[in-house]
Amino acid sequence: MNALLRYHNALAYIEGLANLPHSDDYMSGRTKPALFLKRTRAFLDALGRPEKGFKYVHISGTAGKGTVTTMIHDALHASGKRVGSFTSPYVTAAIEKIRVGLPGEGNTYISPDEFADIVDELKPHIDSAHFRGAYGRPSYFEIYLGMALVNFRQKKCEWVILEVGAGGTYDATNIIEKPEVTAITSIDYDHVQILGKTLRSIADNKAGIIKKGSTFFTSEKRPGIVNMFKRTCDRVNADLTYIAPETDHQETNKKLAQAICDHIGLKSHISKKAIDSSMLPCRFEVIGKRPRIVLDGAHNRAKMQSTAANIQKLPFSRLHLVFAAGAIKDTTALFQVIAPFADSVYLTRFQHAMVPCADPKILAKDIKKYLKRSASVTMHLDLNDAFDAALRAAGADDIILVTGSFYLSGELRKRWYPETWVLSHRKSFR
């Protein structure tokens, strides 16, 4: 069986597990939260404790955590370190979640063959947990975390950069015991069904990653929340380093990543160059010029504020907004930020079978109150139809902004970077 077929079969196995009932899934609610870490630990125990033996940087936050994770990974690789990183979600191909940089051997995603091999290794343990385990089978996220750690162990990584999935306290990544560094980029509203509906409850949950003996970094702007973090650090005996945020979100991310790299002993001129050149797909990714096409995955208020700020830095005549969102997302908060800039709106859906999508009909009703009177709104069940309509309407000096979900922007990104390209090259950019 060829590598791509093995990969797709392995991916189908993981994603197909979603059709079995799983009442105790971290992302489905807030019941029995302590169970999630017990289940993750039991799963990793069965895999031979692959989480042991690494130096960790553990990163949470409402916005920017994936970017900071990637920046630190790239800086460590440029500095000659053996580094692995685990991020989510993936944009085009599932291998994007697991990345390894080795001195003299490249800086790439896990290969399709390695992906399939590890799934084969994990299957008996997933079966055992499902049929006989005290906590049930591991969740989708927990399986990928296990895969990443097994791969990092195989590659003999020295450093591992873990991006939190959601929150902190009960996130599967929080099974690590002694990280060198923990960091929270910023706090805003997201995953409120899990983390709570107030900024204080969200911050308190994320602060659960702060560990005794580690150094904690944050670029959170609200003094009250920073003081919460300080009290947590005092309680667990962790050092706190505050990074004053810049007005530009990306500059804040760079500043935070640089401070962490300096702390762990990397040479500043090497890490700065790596941080400045670090890129992630669908993070305000300008992929076309006339018209300018921007692929973006902003799906909460903080991220959309960053997107809107970046849009305002670009010269353009008209803005064409292609939008889809997850069913549980606060689309009103997103529309309040970005809709006033739009001259035409193309509401659609993404095609991810595992994630419920907001109905374009409902979105059409909600967005109108935030649009300028001259703005037009159309609805499309096919995201390619929505994008093509925007492309037909756009002039050379216009911007087409695709945003609201990584699942939307990632699917459309395949026009430039097909899944087969990402799988064969094991990277996201040419």
N, C-alpha and C positions, 0 to 999 in steps of 0.2 A: 504494500500500500504506500503511495507516495506521501510526502511530508504534508502537503496542503490538505489532502483528504483526511489524513490522521488528525491534523489540527482541527478541521471543521467537525469531525466526529467527536473529538474531545470537547470542543466548545458547545456542540449540541447537547452533549451529556450534562455539562454544568448548567447551561441555561434551561435545559429540559426539566431539571429538578424542580423548577418553579411550578410545575403542574401538579405536584404533590402538596397536600396541606402542610403548612408550617406556621402554626399559631404563634410560636415564640421567635419571631424574626425582629431583630433590633429596629429595622426601618419601618415596621408596621405599627409600632406603638410603644407604650412606656411600661407595660406590665412585666413584672419579674425581672427587672434590669440586671440584677446580679447573676442571673442565669447565663447571660451572654458571655461573660468572661469565664465562667466555669466551663461552659461548652467549648469555648475556644481553647482553654488550657487542656481540656481532655483530648481534644482533637490533636493539638500539637504534641502532647505526651505520646499519643499513638504514633506520631510521625518521628519520634526520637528526639524531641525538644530542639527543632531546628532554629529556634529563636535565640539559642545560647551562643555566646562567644563573639558577638558583634559589639562595636561601639555605635551607639544609636544617637540620631538626632530625630526628635519626635515633634511634629508640627501640626497644630490645629489652627482654627480661625474661620471666620465666616467667608472671607474673601482673601485670595492671594496665597493660600497655603500650598496649592499645587505649583504655583510659580516659584515660591521660595524653596520648596523641595527640589525642584529641577535646577535652580540656580546653585544650591549647595552641592547637589550631586555633580554638576558640571565642574564646579570649582575643585572638588576633591579629585575628580578624574584628571583634570588638568594638572593637579599637584602630584600626580603619580600614585594615587591611592587606589586600592581595590574597593569599589563602592557599588552598592545596590540601592535602588529606590523603588518604593511601592506607592503608586498614585491611583486616583480614581476620579471620575469614571474614564473609560477609554472613549476615544473619539471615532476611530475608524475600525481598528482591529484590537481584539482583546490582549494581544501581546504588549500593547502600549502600557499596560498596568505594571509591568515588571521590566526593569531596565538595569543593566549591569555595565559598569565601566572598569576596564582592566588596563593596567599600564602596557602600552605597546600592542594591545589587542582590540582596540576600538571601544565604542561607547554605544551599545545597541540594546534594543529590546530582546527579550527571550526569543529564541528561534521557534518556528512552528513545530519542529521535531521535538525540541526540549519541552515545549508546552504539552504536547501529546504524551511524552514519556512521563512527565510528572503527574498528569491526570491519571494515567494508568497506575502509577505508584499509589495515588491517593484513593482510588476507587474502593479497594477492599476496606479501608478505614472509614470511608463515607458510608458504605453499606453497613458496616458493623455499628456505627453510631446511630444510623437510622433504625435498624432492626433490634439492636440490643443495648444501645447506649443509654445512660441515665439521663442525658440531656437532649437526646434527639440528634438528628444530623446537623452538621454545621451549615450555616447560612451561605448564600452566594458570596457575600463579602468575606466571610471567614475561610471559605475554600480558597479564594484567590490569595488571601494573606498567607495561608499555609503553603500554597504553590510558590509564592514569592520567597518565603523564608527557606524552603527546600532548595530553590534555585541559588539563592545567595550562599547557602552552605556548600553546595556543589562547586560554586565558583570561588570559594575561599575568600569571600569579601571581608575586609577589615571594618569598613563603615557601612551602615545601613540607615537610609533616610526614610522614615515612615510618615506618610500623610494620613492623618486621621480621616476616617470615613464620615462620621457625623458626631459632633459633640466632643467627648473626651473620656469622661469617667467610665462609661460602659462600652466604649468603642472597642472592637476586637484588637486594635493595635495597642491598647493599653495593658496588654499582658506583659509587656517588657518591664523589667524591674529596675534597672539602673542606667537610664539614658545619660549620655554626657551632657546633652542639651535638650531642653524642651522649649517650645516657642508657641505663642498665640499671636497671629498676625493682627486680627481685629475682631470686634464683636458687632454683630447686627442680627436681624431677624432671618432665620432659616431653620428648616427642620423643626418648626415649633411644635408639631405633633409629638415629637420625641423629647425635645429639650426644654419645652415650656414656652409660654407666651410673653415673658418679660426678658429684657436684656440681662437682668440680674440672674435669672435662672439659667439662661443660655451661657453666660459667663461662668457661673458656678460649675456647670457641667463640664465646660471646656477646661477649667482649671484643674480638673481631675487628673490631667496628664503630668502635673508638676510633681516631681519626685524628690525624696530626700537625697541630698548630696549632688543634685544636678544644678546646672545654671539655667535659669529661666529668662527668656527674652520676650518682650512684647513691644509692638508698635501701636497698640490700642490708644485711641485719642481721648477717651472719656476718663477724666481723673477719678471718678467714683469707681469705675471698673478696674482701673489700674490699682487703686487702693485695695480692692478685693483680692487682686492677684498678690499684692504685697503681703496681705494677711495670711494667704495660703502659703506663700514662701516662708514666712516667719514660722508658721505652724509646723511645716515639714522640714525646716532647716535647708532651704534651697536659696541660692543667691539670685537676685533679680537684677537684670540689666534692662533699662528702659530706652527704647529707640524712639526719639521724637518723630512723629509722622510728617512727611512732606505733603504739600497740596496735591502733588501728582502721585497717584496710587502706585504706579510702577517704580517710581523713584523710592517710595517707601519700602517696597518689596526688596529692591536692590540694597538699600541701606541696612535693612534687617539681615538679609543674607550675608552681606559683607561683615557685619558685626559678629555673626555666628562663626564665619570662616576665620576671622581674626582670633576669636576666642579659642578655637580648636587648634590653632597654631599654623595655619596655612600662610604662605607668603602673600602679602597683600596685592602685589602687582600681578601675580598669577591668578589669584582668585578674582580680582576685579575684572580682568580681561575675560575670564570665563563667564562671570555673572553678566557682564554687559552684552555678551553674544548669545546668552542662553535664550531658547525659544520653546514655546509650547503651542501646539495647534489649537485653533479656535479660541485663542485668548486675544481678542481684537487683532485677528490675523488679516492683514491686507493682502488679498490674493489676486486682485484684478485692478487695472489702472484706469481704463476709459470705457465704461464707468468704473469708478473705484468700488471694489467689492470687498466687504468686511465680513469675515466669519467670526462669530462671537458666541460664547456659551453662557452669557450672564443670565442667571436664573434666580437671583435674589436682589433685594434693593441695593445693597452695598456694591455688588458687582455691576449692576446696571448704572449706578451713579458714576462708576469709573468709566463705563462704556460711553455714557453721555458726555462726560468730560473730554474723552478722547475724540469723539465726533466733533465737538466744538473747536478742536484744534486744527481740523482739516478744512481746507477750502472746498465748498461744494455749492451747486445751484439748488438741487432738490434732493430730499432724502426719501428713499423707498425702503420701507420696513417690512421684512419677511419674518413672521413671528409664529412660534408655537411654544407651548409650555406644558409641563407636567400637570396632571389634574389637581394635585394638592398644593401647587405653588400659589403664592400670593400675587396673582397677576395684576391686581389693582395697584400694588406698590410698584411693580415694574412699569405699568402704563403711565403712572403719574410722573415717572422720571423721563421716559424716552418718547412717549407718544406726542408731546407738544412739538417735537422737532420734525415729525413725519409729514411728508406731502402726500404719500400714498401708502396704504397698508395692505399686506397680503397675509391673511390669517390662514394657517394650515395646521397640520398635525405631523408629528414624527412617527416613524414606523417601527419603533422598538416594541416587540411583542410583550415584554415583561413589565413595561412601565405604562400605567394609564396616562392618557394624554387629555388635555383640556379640549373641549369641543369648540371648534371655530365659531359656531353659532353663538355660544355664550360669550366668547371673547369679543365678538363683534358688538354685542350690546354693551359690554363693559368699557371698551376702549373709546367709544364715541365721545364721552364727556370730557376726555383729555386731549382730543384732537383739535387742531385749528379748523375753522368752518369750511375751508376749501379742500380739506384732505378727503381722499377717497378711500373706501374700504371694500375689499373683495375677499371671498372665502374659497378655499381650495382643499379638498381632501387629499390630493396628491402634492407633496412638498415640491416635487419637480415642476409641476404646473404652476405653483405659486412663484417659484423662483423665475421660471421662464416668463411669466407675466410681468414681473418686476424688470427683468432684463429688456423686454420689449418696450417698456414705458420709459426706461432710463436714458437720459442723454449722456454725452461723453463727460460732462462736468458734474454729473450726479454721483451720489453714493447709494449703493444697495447694501443695507445692513441686515444680516441674517443673525437673529439673536433670540433669546428666551429659553434655550435649551441646548446642551451639548449634543443631544440626540438629533436635533434638527441640523445644527451647523456641521456636525460630524458626517451626517448622511450626505449633505450637499457637497462637503469637501471631497467626496469620492469622485466628483467631476474632474478634479485636478490631481488627486492622489488616490487612485483606486485601492481597494483593500488588498488586491494582489500585489501592488507596488509596495505598500507598507510591509506586507508579510515577507516579500522577497528581499527588501533592502533593510528591514528591521530598524527603520527610522521614519520620521514624519516629514522631513524636509529634504529637498534636493541640494 
